[in-house]
């Protein structure tokens, strides 16, 4: 039997300035950024395989300096003194384009301490452990860290990876994956699926749709014998895999997933709290919050449909957030008074929601007063 871990993946989010050691080209549209972590900050930046960091920089946006934040998964297995993240250029992406075109060794970046729960819950013992990951594009970054760490943890671990890309030239960490295959030839199986390039096997050619996924689960993988699943990529692929595994009777607590997009790229992202003016007395929600042991409060007009995060940012700019899209979980807080509703949730586990935790970027008050605790 695999042993269940209960790592502490929640910590106080804080930014520190780190120096870029190297920017290494992975593909035409992706780079790996290595950051130096000084000894005095190493405790703050220790991490588990699969976690992410938020990066912050002030960039020129439409001729005006603007703070921009984006979150990226750590792509290396844990090691003291450094962090490595991979940044793939998104179409129209301000931050990812700047990193790919302008960031260089010697520059500094504001980096948040690692967060995230896309981490293994199993640890190898004397019995065999079977792990499977399905990743697409830049979804390989946390999966690579997980695969390296778990395969090195014990001789009884087997790791299967289905990795989807458009063509061979788009495959990130191609050499690293090949090295992993050479190091663990009998325990690491790598299946490249290319949507726009012909492969010998028809099963590994074309997009992963419901039919192809069923064939992969029925022939390449033995789904019923897998201890833990890791799904990382765009919403459509992750949801397809979750639905297919659920239909096969795979328990939800064996399926870990992380999204890089929600399928709604046109949705506005938070930054420092959009301007909102409180209404007359009696027409506001009263929002209070606890952060770093300090209390804050703000009035939010009932007609504005303002998120708790946006309201809090108007009076306290250090409230933690990264994506503001319900994906990363950085803005997680516990509701201690009142009621809220969340529009989206791609980051919290069901037991967290049951215990009162919400994503404040997606949470809107439904009672006259609401209080949340970011320190919980």
CORSUL-V976505 format. One record per residue. N is the residue number from 1. RES is the residue in three letters. PSI is psi in radians with two decimals (999 if undefined). D_LAST is the distance of its C-alpha to the last C-alpha in whole Angstrom. Layout:
N:RES:PSI:D_LAST  N:RES:PSI:D_LAST
This chain:
1:UNK:2.46:32  2:UNK:2.54:29  3:UNK:2.29:27  4:UNK:2.26:23  5:UNK:2.70:21  6:UNK:1.16:17  7:UNK:2.63:16  8:UNK:1.81:13  9:UNK:0.11:13  10:UNK:2.16:9  11:UNK:2.89:10  12:UNK:2.19:10  13:UNK:2.26:12  14:UNK:2.47:15  15:UNK:2.52:19  16:UNK:2.73:22  17:UNK:2.10:26  18:UNK:2.58:27  19:UNK:2.39:31  20:UNK:2.10:33  21:UNK:-0.71:35  22:UNK:2.54:36  23:UNK:1.96:36  24:UNK:2.24:38  25:UNK:2.21:40  26:UNK:-0.88:39  27:UNK:-3.10:41  28:UNK:-0.51:42  29:UNK:0.33:39  30:UNK:2.52:36  31:UNK:2.72:36  32:UNK:2.23:34  33:UNK:2.12:32  34:UNK:2.23:32  35:UNK:2.38:29  36:UNK:2.33:30  37:UNK:1.93:27  38:UNK:2.74:28  39:UNK:-0.67:28  40:UNK:-0.21:26  41:UNK:0.06:23  42:UNK:-0.61:23  43:UNK:-0.62:20  44:UNK:-0.50:18  45:UNK:0.32:20  46:UNK:2.67:20  47:UNK:2.86:20  48:UNK:2.62:20  49:UNK:2.30:23  50:UNK:-0.17:22  51:UNK:3.00:19  52:UNK:2.92:20  53:UNK:2.66:20  54:UNK:2.40:20  55:UNK:2.51:23  56:UNK:2.36:24  57:UNK:2.70:28  58:UNK:2.03:30  59:UNK:2.82:33  60:UNK:2.04:36  61:UNK:1.94:35  62:UNK:0.71:38  63:UNK:0.04:39  64:UNK:2.43:36  65:UNK:2.32:34  66:UNK:2.41:30  67:UNK:2.24:27  68:UNK:2.31:26  69:UNK:2.46:23  70:UNK:2.60:24  71:UNK:2.44:22  72:UNK:2.44:24  73:UNK:2.57:24  74:UNK:2.24:25  75:UNK:-0.06:28  76:UNK:2.72:29  77:UNK:2.64:28  78:UNK:2.29:26  79:UNK:2.44:28  80:UNK:2.56:28  81:UNK:-0.10:29  82:UNK:2.74:28  83:UNK:2.50:27  84:UNK:2.26:29  85:UNK:2.66:28  86:UNK:2.32:30  87:UNK:2.01:31  88:UNK:2.32:33  89:UNK:2.17:35  90:UNK:2.59:34  91:UNK:2.03:37  92:UNK:0.08:36  93:UNK:2.04:33  94:UNK:-0.87:33  95:UNK:-0.83:31  96:UNK:-0.60:32  97:UNK:-0.74:36  98:UNK:-0.76:35  99:UNK:-0.78:34  100:UNK:-0.53:37  101:UNK:-0.48:39  102:UNK:-0.49:38  103:UNK:2.43:36  104:UNK:2.89:38  105:UNK:2.42:37  106:UNK:-0.36:37  107:UNK:2.87:35  108:UNK:2.62:31  109:UNK:2.52:28  110:UNK:2.13:24  111:UNK:2.24:22  112:UNK:2.60:18  113:UNK:2.58:17  114:UNK:2.51:17  115:UNK:3.06:15  116:UNK:2.64:15  117:UNK:0.26:16  118:UNK:1.15:20  119:UNK:2.65:20  120:UNK:2.47:23  121:UNK:-0.09:22  122:UNK:2.61:25  123:UNK:2.42:27  124:UNK:2.49:31  125:UNK:-2.52:33  126:UNK:-0.34:36  127:UNK:2.78:36  128:UNK:2.48:37  129:UNK:2.24:33  130:UNK:2.16:34  131:UNK:2.49:32  132:UNK:2.39:32  133:UNK:2.47:31  134:UNK:2.06:32  135:UNK:2.72:32  136:UNK:2.36:34  137:UNK:-2.24:34  138:UNK:-0.03:31  139:UNK:-0.16:29  140:UNK:-0.37:31  141:UNK:-0.91:29  142:UNK:-0.54:26  143:UNK:-0.67:28  144:UNK:-0.74:31  145:UNK:-0.74:28  146:UNK:-0.81:27  147:UNK:-0.82:31  148:UNK:-0.82:32  149:UNK:-0.76:29  150:UNK:-0.69:30  151:UNK:-0.59:34  152:UNK:-0.23:34  153:UNK:-0.38:32  154:UNK:2.70:35  155:UNK:-0.11:38  156:UNK:0.14:37  157:UNK:2.27:35  158:UNK:2.39:36  159:UNK:2.11:35  160:UNK:2.34:36  161:UNK:2.15:35  162:UNK:2.05:37  163:UNK:2.01:37  164:UNK:2.31:38  165:UNK:2.98:39  166:UNK:-0.85:42  167:UNK:2.96:44  168:UNK:-0.58:45  169:UNK:-0.25:44  170:UNK:-0.06:41  171:UNK:2.03:40  172:UNK:2.51:37  173:UNK:0.69:37  174:UNK:-0.80:40  175:UNK:-0.69:42  176:UNK:-0.69:38  177:UNK:-0.68:38  178:UNK:-0.70:42  179:UNK:-0.68:42  180:UNK:-0.67:39  181:UNK:-0.70:42  182:UNK:-0.60:44  183:UNK:-0.62:42  184:UNK:1.13:41  185:UNK:-0.52:44  186:UNK:-0.12:44  187:UNK:-0.17:40  188:UNK:2.07:39  189:UNK:2.20:40  190:UNK:2.18:40  191:UNK:1.79:41  192:UNK:2.20:41  193:UNK:2.08:42  194:UNK:2.16:43  195:UNK:-0.44:44  196:UNK:0.37:47  197:UNK:2.32:48  198:UNK:2.32:51  199:UNK:2.89:50  200:UNK:-0.77:52  201:UNK:2.17:50  202:UNK:-0.47:50  203:UNK:-0.44:47  204:UNK:0.28:45  205:UNK:2.35:47  206:UNK:3.03:45  207:UNK:2.63:42  208:UNK:1.79:40  209:UNK:-3.04:40  210:UNK:-0.72:40  211:UNK:-0.79:43  212:UNK:-0.70:43  213:UNK:-0.71:39  214:UNK:-0.68:41  215:UNK:-0.69:44  216:UNK:-0.76:41  217:UNK:-0.50:39  218:UNK:-0.32:43  219:UNK:-0.93:45  220:UNK:-0.65:43  221:UNK:2.63:40  222:UNK:1.50:40  223:UNK:-0.61:36  224:UNK:-0.23:37  225:UNK:0.18:36  226:UNK:2.29:33  227:UNK:-0.60:30  228:UNK:2.45:28  229:UNK:2.52:28  230:UNK:2.07:27  231:UNK:2.21:28  232:UNK:2.15:27  233:UNK:-2.73:29  234:UNK:2.79:30  235:UNK:-0.81:29  236:UNK:-0.76:32  237:UNK:-0.77:33  238:UNK:-0.76:29  239:UNK:-0.66:29  240:UNK:-0.78:33  241:UNK:-0.76:32  242:UNK:-0.78:29  243:UNK:-0.76:32  244:UNK:-0.73:35  245:UNK:-0.68:33  246:UNK:-0.70:31  247:UNK:-0.47:35  248:UNK:0.03:36  249:UNK:0.27:34  250:UNK:2.17:31  251:UNK:2.47:28  252:UNK:-0.53:25  253:UNK:-0.07:23  254:UNK:-0.03:26  255:UNK:1.97:25  256:UNK:2.41:23  257:UNK:2.68:23  258:UNK:2.41:23  259:UNK:2.49:24  260:UNK:-0.38:26  261:UNK:2.75:27  262:UNK:-0.03:26  263:UNK:0.05:30  264:UNK:1.21:30  265:UNK:-0.25:31  266:UNK:-0.06:32  267:UNK:2.44:29  268:UNK:2.60:28  269:UNK:2.56:25  270:UNK:2.76:22  271:UNK:-1.40:23  272:UNK:0.30:23  273:UNK:1.86:22  274:UNK:2.61:26  275:UNK:2.23:28  276:UNK:2.24:27  277:UNK:2.22:29  278:UNK:2.55:28  279:UNK:-3.05:30  280:UNK:2.84:32  281:UNK:2.40:31  282:UNK:-0.11:30  283:UNK:0.42:29  284:UNK:2.62:26  285:UNK:2.47:22  286:UNK:1.99:20  287:UNK:2.20:17  288:UNK:2.69:14  289:UNK:2.69:11  290:UNK:2.24:9  291:UNK:2.16:9  292:UNK:0.58:10  293:UNK:0.04:10  294:UNK:2.45:13  295:UNK:2.51:13  296:UNK:2.72:15  297:UNK:2.66:17  298:UNK:2.61:20  299:UNK:2.36:22  300:UNK:2.13:23  301:UNK:2.40:26  302:UNK:-0.46:26  303:UNK:-0.17:29  304:UNK:-0.28:27  305:UNK:0.83:25  306:UNK:2.41:23  307:UNK:2.73:19  308:UNK:-0.67:16  309:UNK:-0.85:16  310:UNK:-0.73:19  311:UNK:-0.78:19  312:UNK:-0.66:16  313:UNK:-0.43:18  314:UNK:-0.41:21  315:UNK:-0.21:20  316:UNK:1.64:18  317:UNK:-0.16:19  318:UNK:0.17:17  319:UNK:2.29:14  320:UNK:2.35:13  321:UNK:2.86:16  322:UNK:-1.24:18  323:UNK:-0.53:20  324:UNK:0.39:20  325:UNK:0.21:21  326:UNK:0.26:19  327:UNK:-0.76:20  328:UNK:-0.52:17  329:UNK:0.08:14  330:UNK:-0.58:13  331:UNK:0.31:12  332:UNK:2.38:9  333:UNK:2.84:7  334:UNK:2.30:6  335:UNK:2.08:9  336:UNK:-0.19:10  337:UNK:2.44:13  338:UNK:-2.98:16  339:UNK:2.65:17  340:UNK:2.94:17  341:UNK:2.49:19  342:UNK:2.36:18  343:UNK:-0.84:22  344:UNK:2.71:21  345:UNK:1.82:18  346:UNK:0.18:20  347:UNK:-0.56:17  348:UNK:2.48:14  349:UNK:2.71:15  350:UNK:-0.65:17  351:UNK:-0.52:15  352:UNK:-0.77:11  353:UNK:-0.74:13  354:UNK:-0.49:14  355:UNK:0.17:11  356:UNK:0.10:10  357:UNK:2.54:9  358:UNK:2.84:11  359:UNK:1.95:13  360:UNK:-0.33:13  361:UNK:-0.34:17  362:UNK:-0.05:18  363:UNK:2.32:17  364:UNK:2.43:19  365:UNK:2.49:19  366:UNK:0.12:21  367:UNK:2.83:21  368:UNK:-0.64:22  369:UNK:2.51:19  370:UNK:2.43:15  371:UNK:2.31:12  372:UNK:2.71:9  373:UNK:1.92:6  374:UNK:-0.28:6  375:UNK:-0.12:4  376:UNK:999:0
